Amino acid sequence: FFLTVLLFGSRPKYRIWAGVAYLVTWWLIVLSQTRATMATGVAFLLIMLYAHPRIRVQGALILTGAGIGIAFLLPTFLQEIISTGTREGQSLETLSGRTDAFAYLIGRWQESPVLGFGFASGTRDLLMDFIARRGLHIGSGHDVLSTVLTDLGLIGLFVLAAALVAAWSSVARLFRATAGDPEGRVLAYQAACVLLGVTLHGIVDKSFAAPSLVFIIAMVGTWTLR
């Protein structure tokens, strides 16, 4: 929201305040050490810069120049950002044990492939054994695929995959509907960003495998805007 106001706002005062707020949100995201949110934030920045035809090239050049400048002139500052954002490089290979939990859940899912082990309970029940065996304190699924398959089986995977495809199809139709409407097109990019955030978080969290309000908002919002 702050990035959109900064790029597309009509009043300089609002754009300045939005710019400050946008930088504050990034500061908080880095402090939170949430890697998936950082990656999503970068994707949002690139998408919204692309959505602004007049500053598309300039924005890309500024970001590239800033990145090169920080890398060469402030290497210590860059290292500190990377260290903070990655929790000092802890468990980057296994994503803090997520890949181990994924492999374990996929193996157990094959015991009940069609129906799974129960919504919001199968994953936790199986991971109690995982904690005892591996010593890694991961008590719930941290990716959408293993969570859905373990809890709801192939039937649940089909239903949620259909919902995801429907949501992205709605966003695609929204882009076609706003082809001649610049303001509507900005809203379409915002809706795409929200849905992209939910989708990306599905890699490292259960995201839309849970009753996610954001996912519902993304679908209803696109229908309303269209």
C-alpha positions as CSV (number, residue, x, y, z in Angstrom):
1,F,0.0,0.0,0.0
2,F,2.7,2.5,1.0
3,L,4.7,1.6,-2.1
4,T,1.7,2.2,-4.3
5,V,1.0,5.6,-2.8
6,L,4.6,6.5,-3.2
7,L,4.7,5.6,-6.9
8,F,1.2,6.6,-8.0
9,G,0.0,9.2,-5.4
10,S,-1.2,12.6,-6.8
11,R,-0.2,14.7,-3.7
12,P,3.5,15.2,-2.9
13,K,2.7,15.3,0.9
14,Y,1.1,11.9,0.8
15,R,3.9,10.5,-1.3
16,I,6.6,11.7,1.1
17,W,4.8,10.2,4.1
18,A,4.2,7.0,2.2
19,G,7.9,6.8,1.3
20,V,8.9,7.1,5.0
21,A,6.3,4.5,6.0
22,Y,7.6,2.1,3.3
23,L,11.1,2.4,4.6
24,V,9.9,1.7,8.1
25,T,8.1,-1.4,7.0
26,W,11.3,-2.7,5.4
27,W,13.2,-2.0,8.6
28,L,10.7,-4.0,10.6
29,I,10.8,-6.8,8.1
30,V,14.6,-7.1,8.4
31,L,14.4,-7.1,12.2
32,S,11.7,-9.8,12.1
33,Q,14.2,-12.0,10.2
34,T,11.4,-13.5,8.1
35,R,13.1,-14.6,4.9
36,A,10.0,-15.4,3.0
37,T,8.5,-11.9,3.7
38,M,11.7,-10.3,2.5
39,A,11.6,-12.2,-0.8
40,T,8.0,-11.3,-1.2
41,G,8.8,-7.6,-0.5
42,V,11.4,-7.6,-3.2
43,A,8.9,-9.2,-5.6
44,F,6.3,-6.5,-4.7
45,L,8.9,-3.8,-5.4
46,L,9.8,-5.1,-8.8
47,I,6.1,-5.6,-9.8
48,M,5.0,-2.1,-8.8
49,L,7.9,-0.5,-10.5
50,Y,7.0,-2.4,-13.6
51,A,3.4,-1.2,-13.2
52,H,4.6,2.4,-13.5
53,P,5.6,2.9,-17.2
54,R,7.3,6.3,-16.7
55,I,9.7,5.2,-14.0
56,R,10.1,1.5,-15.0
57,V,13.6,1.9,-16.4
58,Q,14.7,4.7,-14.0
59,G,13.7,2.6,-11.0
60,A,15.6,-0.5,-12.3
61,L,18.7,1.6,-12.8
62,I,18.4,3.3,-9.4
63,L,18.0,-0.1,-7.6
64,T,20.9,-1.6,-9.5
65,G,23.1,1.4,-8.8
66,A,22.1,1.3,-5.1
67,G,22.8,-2.4,-4.8
68,I,26.3,-2.1,-6.5
69,G,27.1,1.0,-4.4
70,I,26.3,-0.7,-1.1
71,A,28.1,-3.9,-2.1
72,F,31.3,-2.0,-3.0
73,L,31.3,1.0,-0.7
74,L,29.5,-0.4,2.4
75,P,30.3,-4.1,2.5
76,T,30.1,-4.2,6.2
77,F,26.6,-2.7,6.2
78,L,25.5,-5.2,3.5
79,Q,27.0,-8.1,5.5
80,E,25.1,-6.9,8.5
81,I,21.8,-6.8,6.6
82,I,22.3,-10.3,5.2
83,S,23.3,-11.7,8.6
84,T,20.3,-10.2,10.3
85,G,17.9,-11.2,7.5
86,T,19.2,-14.8,7.4
87,R,19.6,-15.2,11.2
88,E,23.3,-15.3,10.8
89,G,23.1,-17.9,8.1
90,Q,21.5,-20.4,10.4
91,S,20.0,-23.5,8.7
92,L,19.9,-22.0,5.2
93,E,20.5,-25.5,3.7
94,T,17.5,-27.1,5.4
95,L,15.4,-23.9,5.9
96,S,15.6,-24.3,9.6
97,G,14.7,-28.0,9.4
98,R,11.7,-27.5,7.0
99,T,13.1,-29.7,4.3
100,D,13.6,-32.5,6.8
101,A,10.0,-32.2,8.0
102,F,8.8,-32.1,4.4
103,A,10.6,-35.4,3.6
104,Y,9.2,-37.0,6.7
105,L,5.6,-35.9,6.1
106,I,5.6,-37.0,2.4
107,G,6.8,-40.4,3.5
108,R,4.1,-40.7,6.1
109,W,1.4,-39.3,3.7
110,Q,1.8,-42.4,1.5
111,E,0.1,-44.4,4.3
112,S,-3.2,-42.6,3.6
113,P,-2.8,-40.9,0.2
114,V,-6.4,-40.2,-0.7
115,L,-8.0,-38.9,2.5
116,G,-5.0,-37.9,4.6
117,F,-4.9,-38.0,8.4
118,G,-7.4,-35.2,9.2
119,F,-7.6,-31.4,8.7
120,A,-5.3,-29.4,11.0
121,S,-4.5,-32.5,13.0
122,G,-2.8,-35.1,10.9
123,T,0.3,-33.0,10.4
124,R,0.7,-32.2,14.1
125,D,0.1,-35.7,15.2
126,L,2.7,-37.1,12.8
127,L,5.3,-34.5,13.7
128,M,5.1,-35.4,17.3
129,D,6.9,-38.6,16.3
130,F,9.3,-36.5,14.1
131,I,10.3,-34.4,17.0
132,A,11.0,-37.4,19.1
133,R,13.0,-39.1,16.4
134,R,15.0,-36.1,15.0
135,G,15.0,-33.7,17.9
136,L,13.9,-30.8,15.7
137,H,11.1,-28.9,17.3
138,I,8.8,-28.5,14.2
139,G,5.3,-29.2,15.4
140,S,3.3,-28.2,12.3
141,G,3.7,-28.3,8.5
142,H,5.7,-25.4,7.1
143,D,4.9,-25.8,3.4
144,V,1.5,-26.1,1.7
145,L,2.2,-29.3,-0.3
146,S,3.1,-31.6,2.6
147,T,0.5,-30.0,4.9
148,V,-2.4,-30.5,2.4
149,L,-1.4,-34.0,1.4
150,T,-0.9,-35.1,5.0
151,D,-4.1,-33.5,6.4
152,L,-6.5,-33.8,3.4
153,G,-4.9,-36.2,1.0
154,L,-5.2,-36.0,-2.8
155,I,-8.9,-34.9,-2.5
156,G,-7.9,-31.8,-0.5
157,L,-5.0,-31.1,-2.8
158,F,-7.4,-31.1,-5.8
159,V,-9.9,-28.7,-4.1
160,L,-7.3,-26.2,-2.9
161,A,-5.4,-26.3,-6.2
162,A,-8.7,-25.5,-8.0
163,A,-9.2,-22.6,-5.6
164,L,-5.7,-21.3,-6.3
165,V,-6.1,-21.6,-10.1
166,A,-9.5,-19.8,-9.8
167,A,-7.9,-17.0,-7.9
168,W,-5.1,-16.5,-10.4
169,S,-7.5,-16.8,-13.3
170,S,-9.6,-14.0,-11.7
171,V,-6.5,-11.8,-11.5
172,A,-5.7,-12.5,-15.1
173,R,-9.3,-11.5,-16.2
174,L,-8.9,-8.4,-14.1
175,F,-5.8,-7.4,-16.0
176,R,-7.7,-7.9,-19.3
177,A,-10.7,-5.9,-18.0
178,T,-8.5,-2.9,-17.0
179,A,-6.5,-2.7,-20.2
180,G,-7.7,0.8,-21.0
181,D,-8.0,2.0,-17.4
182,P,-4.7,3.1,-15.8
183,E,-6.1,3.4,-12.2
184,G,-7.8,0.1,-12.5
185,R,-4.6,-1.5,-13.8
186,V,-2.8,-0.3,-10.6
187,L,-5.5,-2.1,-8.5
188,A,-5.0,-5.2,-10.6
189,Y,-1.2,-5.1,-9.8
190,Q,-2.0,-4.7,-6.1
191,A,-4.4,-7.7,-6.2
192,A,-1.7,-9.7,-8.0
193,C,0.8,-8.8,-5.3
194,V,-1.5,-9.9,-2.5
195,L,-2.1,-13.2,-4.2
196,L,1.6,-13.7,-5.0
197,G,2.4,-13.1,-1.4
198,V,0.0,-15.9,-0.3
199,T,1.4,-18.2,-3.0
200,L,5.0,-17.6,-2.2
201,H,4.4,-18.2,1.5
202,G,3.0,-21.6,0.6
203,I,6.6,-22.7,0.0
204,V,7.7,-22.1,3.6
205,D,4.4,-22.0,5.4
206,K,1.0,-23.7,5.1
207,S,-0.4,-20.4,3.8
208,F,-3.7,-21.1,1.9
209,A,-3.7,-24.6,3.4
210,A,-5.1,-22.9,6.4
211,P,-8.4,-20.9,6.5
212,S,-6.5,-17.9,5.2
213,L,-8.4,-14.6,5.3
214,V,-5.9,-13.0,2.9
215,F,-6.6,-15.7,0.3
216,I,-10.3,-15.1,0.6
217,I,-9.8,-11.4,0.3
218,A,-7.7,-11.9,-2.8
219,M,-10.5,-13.8,-4.6
220,V,-13.4,-11.6,-3.5
221,G,-11.4,-8.4,-4.2
222,T,-10.6,-9.4,-7.7
223,W,-14.2,-10.3,-8.4
224,T,-15.4,-6.9,-7.0
225,L,-12.8,-4.9,-8.9
226,R,-13.6,-6.7,-12.1
